[in-house]
Amino acid sequence: MRWEKIKSYSQRAGKEVFAVAEACFLTMKDPAVPWKHKALLSSALVYLLSPIDAIPDLLPGGFVDDMSLLIAALYTVGDQGLKHLQDCRRKHGLIPPKEEDPNGSIKTPEKK
């Protein structure tokens, strides 16, 4: 039972890291993003892939520094970065998908 819970949390954490990294990459490809922000995002992605870390990735919580840097870079970019982050998290099943009204507008499901 305990190992199943650890496995579940590990899989979700892996999906989160991948979704944030993908959002950084997609934001870098967005033509509306200025080059300074693209340089910041690429630096954050290089840090994620770099074997030199402030907290080694093999230790428990080792991806905390990587994730915080990636998320800070996305927040610095602003709306484009956050839009890509929401889309990637939705794509990987980390948040519920958007639902369309018959009128054509998009709504998000309410929490119960």
C-alpha positions as YAML, in Angstrom:
chain: A
units: angstrom
residues:
- id: 1
  name: MET
  ca: [0.00, 0.00, 0.00]
- id: 2
  name: ARG
  ca: [2.73, 2.44, 0.96]
- id: 3
  name: TRP
  ca: [4.77, 1.71, -2.20]
- id: 4
  name: GLU
  ca: [1.72, 2.24, -4.40]
- id: 5
  name: LYS
  ca: [1.25, 5.69, -2.89]
- id: 6
  name: ILE
  ca: [4.95, 6.53, -3.40]
- id: 7
  name: LYS
  ca: [4.73, 5.28, -6.99]
- id: 8
  name: SER
  ca: [1.64, 7.41, -7.62]
- id: 9
  name: TYR
  ca: [3.29, 10.56, -6.22]
- id: 10
  name: SER
  ca: [6.47, 9.88, -8.20]
- id: 11
  name: GLN
  ca: [4.57, 9.50, -11.46]
- id: 12
  name: ARG
  ca: [2.66, 12.72, -10.85]
- id: 13
  name: ALA
  ca: [5.87, 14.58, -9.98]
- id: 14
  name: GLY
  ca: [7.49, 13.32, -13.17]
- id: 15
  name: LYS
  ca: [4.51, 14.51, -15.20]
- id: 16
  name: GLU
  ca: [4.71, 17.93, -13.52]
- id: 17
  name: VAL
  ca: [8.41, 18.31, -14.36]
- id: 18
  name: PHE
  ca: [7.79, 17.29, -17.96]
- id: 19
  name: ALA
  ca: [4.76, 19.60, -18.31]
- id: 20
  name: VAL
  ca: [6.67, 22.61, -16.97]
- id: 21
  name: ALA
  ca: [9.69, 21.90, -19.17]
- id: 22
  name: GLU
  ca: [7.43, 21.51, -22.21]
- id: 23
  name: ALA
  ca: [5.67, 24.78, -21.36]
- id: 24
  name: CYS
  ca: [9.06, 26.53, -21.22]
- id: 25
  name: PHE
  ca: [9.98, 25.10, -24.62]
- id: 26
  name: LEU
  ca: [6.66, 26.08, -26.22]
- id: 27
  name: THR
  ca: [6.90, 29.57, -24.74]
- id: 28
  name: MET
  ca: [10.38, 29.93, -26.22]
- id: 29
  name: LYS
  ca: [8.96, 29.07, -29.66]
- id: 30
  name: ASP
  ca: [6.15, 31.65, -29.30]
- id: 31
  name: PRO
  ca: [6.91, 34.60, -31.64]
- id: 32
  name: ALA
  ca: [5.18, 37.06, -29.28]
- id: 33
  name: VAL
  ca: [7.77, 36.43, -26.53]
- id: 34
  name: PRO
  ca: [10.71, 38.91, -26.49]
- id: 35
  name: TRP
  ca: [14.24, 37.57, -26.96]
- id: 36
  name: LYS
  ca: [15.21, 38.45, -23.36]
- id: 37
  name: HIS
  ca: [12.51, 36.15, -22.04]
- id: 38
  name: LYS
  ca: [13.49, 33.44, -24.51]
- id: 39
  name: ALA
  ca: [17.07, 33.66, -23.21]
- id: 40
  name: LEU
  ca: [15.79, 33.30, -19.63]
- id: 41
  name: LEU
  ca: [13.68, 30.26, -20.54]
- id: 42
  name: SER
  ca: [16.52, 28.59, -22.41]
- id: 43
  name: SER
  ca: [18.83, 29.15, -19.43]
- id: 44
  name: ALA
  ca: [16.27, 27.53, -17.14]
- id: 45
  name: LEU
  ca: [15.99, 24.52, -19.47]
- id: 46
  name: VAL
  ca: [19.77, 24.18, -19.65]
- id: 47
  name: TYR
  ca: [19.88, 24.20, -15.84]
- id: 48
  name: LEU
  ca: [17.26, 21.42, -15.77]
- id: 49
  name: LEU
  ca: [19.38, 19.26, -18.08]
- id: 50
  name: SER
  ca: [22.72, 20.18, -16.50]
- id: 51
  name: PRO
  ca: [24.42, 17.56, -14.27]
- id: 52
  name: ILE
  ca: [25.59, 20.39, -11.97]
- id: 53
  name: ASP
  ca: [22.79, 21.35, -9.56]
- id: 54
  name: ALA
  ca: [22.37, 23.26, -6.33]
- id: 55
  name: ILE
  ca: [20.52, 20.19, -5.00]
- id: 56
  name: PRO
  ca: [21.55, 16.90, -6.70]
- id: 57
  name: ASP
  ca: [18.60, 15.31, -8.49]
- id: 58
  name: LEU
  ca: [19.24, 11.88, -6.94]
- id: 59
  name: LEU
  ca: [18.43, 13.16, -3.44]
- id: 60
  name: PRO
  ca: [14.83, 13.34, -2.21]
- id: 61
  name: GLY
  ca: [13.48, 16.70, -3.30]
- id: 62
  name: GLY
  ca: [16.30, 17.07, -5.82]
- id: 63
  name: PHE
  ca: [14.08, 18.57, -8.49]
- id: 64
  name: VAL
  ca: [12.87, 21.39, -6.23]
- id: 65
  name: ASP
  ca: [15.53, 23.81, -7.43]
- id: 66
  name: ASP
  ca: [14.94, 22.86, -11.07]
- id: 67
  name: MET
  ca: [11.17, 23.25, -10.83]
- id: 68
  name: SER
  ca: [11.35, 26.54, -8.95]
- id: 69
  name: LEU
  ca: [13.68, 27.99, -11.58]
- id: 70
  name: LEU
  ca: [11.46, 26.82, -14.46]
- id: 71
  name: ILE
  ca: [8.28, 28.13, -12.85]
- id: 72
  name: ALA
  ca: [9.94, 31.45, -11.96]
- id: 73
  name: ALA
  ca: [11.02, 31.82, -15.60]
- id: 74
  name: LEU
  ca: [7.48, 31.12, -16.82]
- id: 75
  name: TYR
  ca: [6.00, 33.64, -14.37]
- id: 76
  name: THR
  ca: [8.56, 36.24, -15.47]
- id: 77
  name: VAL
  ca: [7.44, 35.86, -19.08]
- id: 78
  name: GLY
  ca: [3.85, 36.55, -18.04]
- id: 79
  name: ASP
  ca: [0.60, 35.55, -19.70]
- id: 80
  name: GLN
  ca: [2.14, 33.64, -22.61]
- id: 81
  name: GLY
  ca: [4.14, 31.42, -20.27]
- id: 82
  name: LEU
  ca: [1.21, 30.78, -17.95]
- id: 83
  name: LYS
  ca: [-1.08, 29.97, -20.90]
- id: 84
  name: HIS
  ca: [1.39, 27.37, -22.18]
- id: 85
  name: LEU
  ca: [1.78, 25.99, -18.64]
- id: 86
  name: GLN
  ca: [-1.99, 25.50, -18.26]
- id: 87
  name: ASP
  ca: [-2.21, 23.88, -21.70]
- id: 88
  name: CYS
  ca: [0.64, 21.47, -20.96]
- id: 89
  name: ARG
  ca: [-0.72, 20.55, -17.53]
- id: 90
  name: ARG
  ca: [-4.12, 19.89, -19.12]
- id: 91
  name: LYS
  ca: [-2.48, 17.83, -21.90]
- id: 92
  name: HIS
  ca: [-0.73, 15.58, -19.35]
- id: 93
  name: GLY
  ca: [-3.89, 15.08, -17.28]
- id: 94
  name: LEU
  ca: [-2.76, 17.13, -14.29]
- id: 95
  name: ILE
  ca: [-5.80, 19.43, -14.40]
- id: 96
  name: PRO
  ca: [-9.31, 18.74, -15.79]
- id: 97
  name: PRO
  ca: [-9.92, 19.46, -19.47]
- id: 98
  name: LYS
  ca: [-11.92, 22.48, -20.59]
- id: 99
  name: GLU
  ca: [-15.54, 21.90, -21.50]
- id: 100
  name: GLU
  ca: [-17.34, 23.72, -24.31]
- id: 101
  name: ASP
  ca: [-20.78, 25.24, -23.90]
- id: 102
  name: PRO
  ca: [-23.33, 24.80, -26.69]
- id: 103
  name: ASN
  ca: [-22.81, 28.55, -27.29]
- id: 104
  name: GLY
  ca: [-19.18, 27.85, -28.21]
- id: 105
  name: SER
  ca: [-17.64, 29.42, -25.11]
- id: 106
  name: ILE
  ca: [-15.18, 27.41, -23.07]
- id: 107
  name: LYS
  ca: [-15.72, 26.80, -19.38]
- id: 108
  name: THR
  ca: [-13.73, 24.87, -16.81]
- id: 109
  name: PRO
  ca: [-15.46, 22.29, -14.62]
- id: 110
  name: GLU
  ca: [-16.38, 23.37, -11.11]
- id: 111
  name: LYS
  ca: [-14.77, 21.71, -8.10]
- id: 112
  name: LYS
  ca: [-17.03, 19.55, -5.96]
...
